[in-house]
Amino acid sequence: MDRRQGLSVRLKFTLSYAGFLVIAGALLLAAVWVFLLRGRSNSLSVPDGSDFLRVFNPSNFGPVVFVPAGILALAFLLVFGLVGGWILAGRMLAPLIRITDATRRVANGPLSHRIRLPGRRDEFRELADSFDTMLAKLEAHVAEQQRFAANASHELRTPLAVTQTLLDATRNDPNRDTGELVERLRVVNTRAIDLTEALLLLSRANQRSLTREHVDLSLLAEEATETLLPLAEKHGVKFETSGDVSTTIGSPALLLQMVMNLLHNAIGHNLPEQGVVWVHTSVCPSTVVLTVENTGEKLTSQLVSTLTEPFQRGTERIHSSRHAGVGLGLAIVKTIAQAHDGTLTLTPRPAGGLRVTVHLPAASAHAQTQGEYA
């Protein structure tokens, strides 16, 4: 939330207790002044040392008069200090108590609860806003993991169910051609293996425990295009690569997998013939950029926004593509980019197809950041 700048909590405490002490001191001075001025003329004068001696002179006031009065004054100041300090501290710490109650409520209940602390911005408000932001991200992450677990279970169950159906059909029909059965089982098993490997790769990228070294994205793009060139030629897709040396810091294996997934996705979701995939690398002041574009059918922005979700292939793309894959290609790309402190942007091309842009920290910027934290 956008808040106006307010007084800091430290300054509020300082002003509050300083003001309280001034009031208490004034009351104390007033009480002493009254005792010192007793028995003197009405003219204003400054007390001297004899006045202090006179205070303890029994012939002037007597201990019977002064001691009870002093005790009452000190007792009053003590009570005033305790009550005033308790009220001031309660008012100042009320936001912290509210944050604590919210923390306990979230720990034992739903993540949808928010503090929403009112007032101008200070340390407590910033803490409450940060806590609300953390809860929002945590709630979204938990919901995403729940969807992912449900979708993964469904995707893994599908090949197992198909396999069971084929085996049951063969058992009920002993004369059935086993060659056809073996081939179909091989296809189903291959899909299950691909899905399992994709899930393992996605889990590895999510762990962020990477062995980092200097990596040139332009070299990875060349290696990926050479590897996938036979597949591209099989589907009538042409590669066009260009760009500059783009060095970042990261895992060569994961970054290569990221580029491979992008190119594989661009080939699979392209035109039936004479399709084109453009691969370009560039360098910005603090980032390196990998851009992969492909021709294809026109896509809506709403459909494109769902393509990085696990198993969300998009109905239109499934029917128009030559292979649907396991639905984790762009999800893995997004996870790898985030694991390298990068960003992934998907944009539909006006002429049809998709433009995918990956921004990663440049090697120089990454080294500078590490130096600041060292």
C-alpha positions as CSV (number, residue, x, y, z in Angstrom):
1,M,0.0,0.0,0.0
2,D,1.1,3.5,-0.7
3,R,1.3,5.5,2.5
4,R,2.3,9.0,3.4
5,Q,5.6,9.3,5.4
6,G,5.0,9.5,9.1
7,L,7.1,9.9,12.2
8,S,9.3,6.9,12.9
9,V,8.5,4.7,16.0
10,R,11.9,5.6,17.5
11,L,11.1,9.3,17.3
12,K,7.6,8.7,18.7
13,F,9.1,6.9,21.7
14,T,11.7,9.6,22.1
15,L,9.2,12.4,22.0
16,S,6.6,10.6,24.2
17,Y,9.0,9.6,27.1
18,A,10.9,12.9,26.8
19,G,7.6,14.8,27.2
20,F,6.5,12.5,30.1
21,L,9.8,13.1,31.9
22,V,9.5,16.9,31.4
23,I,6.0,16.8,33.0
24,A,7.2,14.6,35.9
25,G,10.2,16.9,36.5
26,A,8.0,19.9,36.4
27,L,5.7,18.4,39.0
28,L,8.6,17.5,41.1
29,L,10.1,21.0,40.9
30,A,6.8,22.6,41.6
31,A,6.4,20.4,44.7
32,V,9.9,21.3,46.0
33,W,9.4,25.0,45.1
34,V,6.2,25.1,47.2
35,F,7.9,23.6,50.2
36,L,10.9,26.0,49.8
37,L,8.8,29.1,49.6
38,R,6.7,28.4,52.6
39,G,7.2,31.1,55.3
40,R,8.9,33.5,52.9
41,S,7.6,36.8,51.6
42,N,5.5,37.0,48.5
43,S,8.3,38.6,46.5
44,L,9.8,36.3,43.9
45,S,13.3,35.1,44.8
46,V,15.7,32.3,43.9
47,P,16.1,29.7,46.7
48,D,19.6,29.4,48.1
49,G,21.4,26.8,50.3
50,S,19.8,28.1,53.5
51,D,16.4,27.2,52.1
52,F,17.4,23.6,51.8
53,L,18.6,23.7,55.4
54,R,15.4,25.3,56.4
55,V,13.4,22.5,54.9
56,F,14.8,20.0,57.3
57,N,14.7,22.4,60.3
58,P,12.0,21.0,62.6
59,S,11.4,24.5,64.0
60,N,10.1,25.7,60.7
61,F,8.0,22.8,59.4
62,G,8.8,19.8,61.5
63,P,9.2,16.2,60.3
64,V,5.6,15.5,61.1
65,V,4.5,18.0,58.4
66,F,7.2,17.6,55.7
67,V,7.9,13.9,55.7
68,P,4.3,12.8,55.0
69,A,3.9,15.5,52.4
70,G,7.2,14.3,50.6
71,I,6.1,10.7,50.7
72,L,2.8,11.6,49.3
73,A,4.4,13.6,46.5
74,L,6.8,10.7,45.6
75,A,4.0,8.2,45.7
76,F,1.9,10.4,43.4
77,L,4.9,10.7,41.0
78,L,5.4,6.9,41.1
79,V,1.7,6.2,40.4
80,F,1.6,8.8,37.7
81,G,4.8,7.4,36.1
82,L,3.5,3.8,36.1
83,V,0.1,4.7,34.8
84,G,1.4,7.2,32.2
85,G,4.2,4.8,31.0
86,W,1.7,1.9,30.8
87,I,-0.7,4.0,28.7
88,L,2.0,5.4,26.5
89,A,3.7,2.0,25.9
90,G,0.3,0.4,25.2
91,R,-0.5,3.0,22.6
92,M,2.9,2.8,21.0
93,L,3.0,-1.0,21.0
94,A,-0.6,-1.6,19.9
95,P,0.4,-2.1,16.2
96,L,3.0,-4.7,17.3
97,I,0.4,-6.5,19.4
98,R,-1.9,-6.6,16.3
99,I,0.9,-8.0,14.2
100,T,1.6,-10.7,16.8
101,D,-2.1,-11.7,17.0
102,A,-2.2,-11.9,13.2
103,T,0.9,-14.1,13.1
104,R,-0.7,-16.5,15.6
105,R,-3.9,-16.5,13.7
106,V,-2.1,-17.3,10.4
107,A,0.0,-20.0,12.1
108,N,-3.2,-21.8,13.3
109,G,-5.5,-20.9,10.5
110,P,-5.8,-19.9,6.8
111,L,-3.2,-17.9,4.9
112,S,-5.9,-15.5,3.6
113,H,-5.8,-13.4,6.8
114,R,-4.2,-10.0,6.4
115,I,-3.1,-7.4,9.0
116,R,-4.0,-4.3,7.0
117,L,-2.6,-1.9,9.6
118,P,-4.1,1.6,9.2
119,G,-2.2,4.8,9.6
120,R,0.7,6.6,8.1
121,R,3.9,4.8,7.1
122,D,6.4,4.0,9.9
123,E,8.4,1.0,11.1
124,F,5.4,-0.9,12.4
125,R,3.3,-0.1,9.2
126,E,6.2,-1.2,7.0
127,L,6.5,-4.4,9.0
128,A,2.8,-5.1,8.7
129,D,2.8,-4.4,5.0
130,S,5.8,-6.6,4.5
131,F,4.1,-9.4,6.4
132,D,0.9,-9.0,4.3
133,T,3.0,-9.2,1.1
134,M,4.8,-12.3,2.4
135,L,1.4,-13.9,3.2
136,A,0.1,-13.1,-0.2
137,K,3.1,-14.7,-1.9
138,L,3.0,-17.7,0.4
139,E,-0.7,-18.2,-0.2
140,A,-0.2,-18.0,-4.0
141,H,2.8,-20.4,-3.7
142,V,0.8,-22.9,-1.7
143,A,-2.1,-22.7,-4.1
144,E,0.2,-23.2,-7.0
145,Q,1.8,-26.2,-5.4
146,Q,-1.6,-27.7,-4.7
147,R,-2.6,-27.3,-8.3
148,F,0.7,-28.7,-9.4
149,A,0.4,-31.8,-7.2
150,A,-3.2,-32.4,-8.5
151,N,-2.2,-31.9,-12.1
152,A,1.0,-34.1,-11.7
153,S,-1.1,-36.9,-10.1
154,H,-3.6,-36.7,-13.0
155,E,-0.8,-36.7,-15.7
156,L,1.0,-39.6,-14.1
157,R,-2.2,-41.6,-13.6
158,T,-3.1,-41.3,-17.3
159,P,-0.3,-43.4,-18.8
160,L,-0.7,-45.9,-16.0
161,A,-4.4,-46.2,-16.7
162,V,-3.8,-46.6,-20.4
163,T,-1.3,-49.3,-19.7
164,Q,-3.7,-51.1,-17.4
165,T,-6.4,-50.9,-20.1
166,L,-4.2,-52.4,-22.8
167,L,-3.1,-55.2,-20.5
168,D,-6.6,-56.0,-19.5
169,A,-7.7,-56.0,-23.2
170,T,-4.9,-58.4,-24.1
171,R,-5.7,-60.7,-21.3
172,N,-9.3,-60.9,-22.3
173,D,-8.3,-61.4,-26.0
174,P,-5.4,-63.9,-26.2
175,N,-5.5,-63.9,-30.0
176,R,-4.8,-60.1,-30.2
177,D,-1.7,-59.0,-32.1
178,T,1.1,-58.5,-29.5
179,G,3.1,-56.4,-31.8
180,E,0.6,-53.6,-31.7
181,L,0.3,-53.9,-28.0
182,V,4.0,-53.7,-27.5
183,E,4.2,-50.6,-29.7
184,R,1.4,-48.8,-27.9
185,L,2.9,-49.7,-24.5
186,R,6.2,-48.3,-25.7
187,V,4.6,-45.0,-26.6
188,V,2.8,-44.8,-23.3
189,N,5.8,-45.7,-21.3
190,T,7.9,-43.2,-23.2
191,R,5.5,-40.5,-22.3
192,A,5.5,-41.5,-18.6
193,I,9.4,-41.4,-18.6
194,D,9.4,-37.9,-20.3
195,L,6.9,-36.7,-17.7
196,T,8.9,-38.1,-14.8
197,E,12.2,-36.6,-16.1
198,A,10.5,-33.2,-16.6
199,L,9.2,-33.3,-13.0
200,L,12.6,-34.1,-11.7
201,L,14.1,-31.3,-13.7
202,L,11.5,-28.9,-12.4
203,S,12.2,-30.0,-8.9
204,R,15.9,-29.5,-9.4
205,A,15.5,-26.0,-10.8
206,N,13.2,-25.1,-7.8
207,Q,15.9,-26.0,-5.3
208,R,18.2,-23.2,-6.5
209,S,21.3,-25.3,-5.5
210,L,23.2,-24.5,-8.6
211,T,26.8,-24.8,-9.6
212,R,27.3,-21.4,-11.2
213,E,29.9,-20.5,-13.8
214,H,30.2,-18.1,-16.7
215,V,27.9,-19.2,-19.5
216,D,27.5,-17.6,-23.0
217,L,23.9,-17.7,-24.1
218,S,24.8,-17.3,-27.7
219,L,26.9,-20.5,-27.6
220,L,24.0,-22.3,-25.9
221,A,21.7,-21.1,-28.6
222,E,24.0,-22.4,-31.3
223,E,24.3,-25.8,-29.6
224,A,20.6,-26.1,-29.1
225,T,19.8,-25.2,-32.8
226,E,22.3,-27.8,-34.0
227,T,20.9,-30.5,-31.8
228,L,17.3,-29.8,-32.8
229,L,18.0,-29.1,-36.5
230,P,16.9,-32.6,-37.6
231,L,13.6,-32.2,-35.8
232,A,13.1,-28.8,-37.3
233,E,13.8,-30.0,-40.8
234,K,11.4,-32.9,-40.2
235,H,8.6,-30.4,-39.5
236,G,9.6,-28.0,-42.2
237,V,10.8,-25.3,-39.8
238,K,13.8,-23.1,-40.5
239,F,16.1,-21.6,-37.8
240,E,17.5,-18.1,-38.0
241,T,20.0,-17.2,-35.3
242,S,21.7,-13.9,-34.6
243,G,23.1,-11.9,-31.7
244,D,26.1,-11.0,-29.6
245,V,28.1,-12.7,-27.0
246,S,25.9,-12.7,-23.9
247,T,27.6,-14.0,-20.8
248,T,25.7,-14.7,-17.6
249,I,26.4,-16.7,-14.4
250,G,24.6,-19.9,-13.9
251,S,24.3,-23.6,-14.5
252,P,25.3,-24.5,-18.0
253,A,23.2,-27.7,-18.0
254,L,20.0,-25.9,-16.8
255,L,20.4,-23.0,-19.1
256,L,21.0,-25.3,-22.0
257,Q,17.8,-27.2,-21.0
258,M,16.0,-23.8,-20.9
259,V,17.1,-23.0,-24.5
260,M,16.3,-26.5,-25.7
261,N,12.8,-26.3,-24.2
262,L,12.2,-22.9,-25.9
263,L,13.3,-24.1,-29.3
264,H,11.4,-27.4,-28.9
265,N,8.3,-25.5,-28.1
266,A,8.8,-23.2,-31.0
267,I,9.2,-26.1,-33.4
268,G,6.2,-28.1,-32.1
269,H,3.8,-25.1,-32.1
270,N,4.6,-23.7,-35.5
271,L,3.0,-23.6,-39.0
272,P,2.4,-26.9,-40.7
273,E,5.0,-26.0,-43.3
274,Q,7.5,-23.2,-44.0
275,G,7.6,-22.3,-40.4
276,V,10.4,-20.1,-39.0
277,V,12.1,-19.8,-35.6
278,W,14.2,-16.7,-34.8
279,V,16.8,-17.0,-32.0
280,H,18.5,-13.8,-30.9
281,T,20.8,-12.9,-28.1
282,S,21.7,-9.3,-26.9
283,V,23.3,-7.5,-24.1
284,C,21.9,-4.7,-22.0
285,P,23.7,-2.6,-19.3
286,S,22.9,-5.1,-16.5
287,T,21.2,-8.0,-18.2
288,V,21.6,-10.4,-21.1
289,V,18.5,-11.2,-23.3
290,L,17.5,-14.3,-25.1
291,T,14.6,-14.0,-27.5
292,V,12.9,-16.9,-29.3
293,E,10.1,-16.2,-31.8
294,N,8.2,-18.5,-34.0
295,T,5.5,-18.3,-36.6
296,G,2.2,-20.1,-36.0
297,E,-1.4,-19.5,-35.4
298,K,-2.6,-16.3,-33.7
299,L,-2.8,-16.5,-30.0
300,T,-4.8,-14.4,-27.5
301,S,-3.1,-12.6,-24.6
302,Q,-5.4,-14.6,-22.2
303,L,-4.2,-17.9,-23.6
304,V,-0.5,-16.9,-23.6
305,S,-0.7,-15.9,-19.9
306,T,-1.5,-19.5,-19.0
307,L,1.2,-21.2,-20.9
308,T,3.8,-21.1,-18.2
309,E,1.5,-22.9,-15.7
310,P,2.4,-26.6,-15.3
311,F,0.3,-28.8,-17.6
312,Q,-1.5,-25.8,-19.0
313,R,-0.9,-26.4,-22.7
314,G,-3.9,-24.4,-24.0
315,T,-6.7,-26.2,-25.8
316,E,-6.1,-24.3,-29.1
317,R,-2.4,-25.2,-29.1
318,I,-3.1,-28.9,-28.4
319,H,-5.3,-29.3,-31.4
320,S,-3.0,-27.3,-33.7
321,S,0.3,-28.7,-32.6
322,R,2.1,-31.7,-33.9
323,H,2.9,-33.0,-30.4
324,A,1.5,-31.7,-27.2
325,G,4.4,-32.8,-25.0
326,V,4.0,-33.2,-21.3
327,G,2.9,-29.6,-20.6
328,L,5.9,-28.6,-18.6
329,G,8.2,-27.1,-21.2
330,L,7.5,-23.4,-20.5
331,A,7.0,-24.1,-16.8
332,I,10.5,-25.5,-16.7
333,V,11.8,-22.5,-18.6
334,K,10.2,-20.1,-16.1
335,T,11.5,-22.0,-13.1
336,I,15.1,-22.1,-14.5
337,A,14.9,-18.4,-15.3
338,Q,13.7,-17.6,-11.8
339,A,16.4,-19.8,-10.3
340,H,19.0,-17.6,-12.1
341,D,17.3,-14.4,-10.9
342,G,15.9,-13.8,-14.3
343,T,12.5,-13.1,-15.8
344,L,10.4,-14.8,-18.5
345,T,8.0,-12.8,-20.8
346,L,5.6,-14.3,-23.3
347,T,4.0,-12.1,-25.9
348,P,1.7,-13.1,-28.9
349,R,3.1,-12.0,-32.2
350,P,0.6,-9.9,-34.3
351,A,1.2,-12.1,-37.4
352,G,0.8,-15.3,-35.4
353,G,3.0,-17.3,-33.2
354,L,4.8,-16.5,-29.9
355,R,7.7,-14.3,-28.8
356,V,9.5,-15.5,-25.6
357,T,12.0,-13.2,-23.9
358,V,14.3,-14.3,-21.1
359,H,16.2,-11.6,-19.1
360,L,19.2,-12.9,-17.0
361,P,21.7,-10.9,-15.0
362,A,24.8,-10.1,-17.0
363,A,28.1,-11.6,-15.6
364,S,29.5,-8.2,-14.8
365,A,26.3,-7.1,-12.9
366,H,26.2,-10.4,-11.1
367,A,29.8,-10.0,-10.0
368,Q,29.1,-6.5,-8.8
369,T,26.1,-7.7,-6.8
370,Q,28.2,-10.4,-5.1
371,G,30.8,-7.9,-4.3
372,E,28.3,-5.7,-2.6
373,Y,27.1,-8.6,-0.4
374,A,30.6,-9.7,0.4
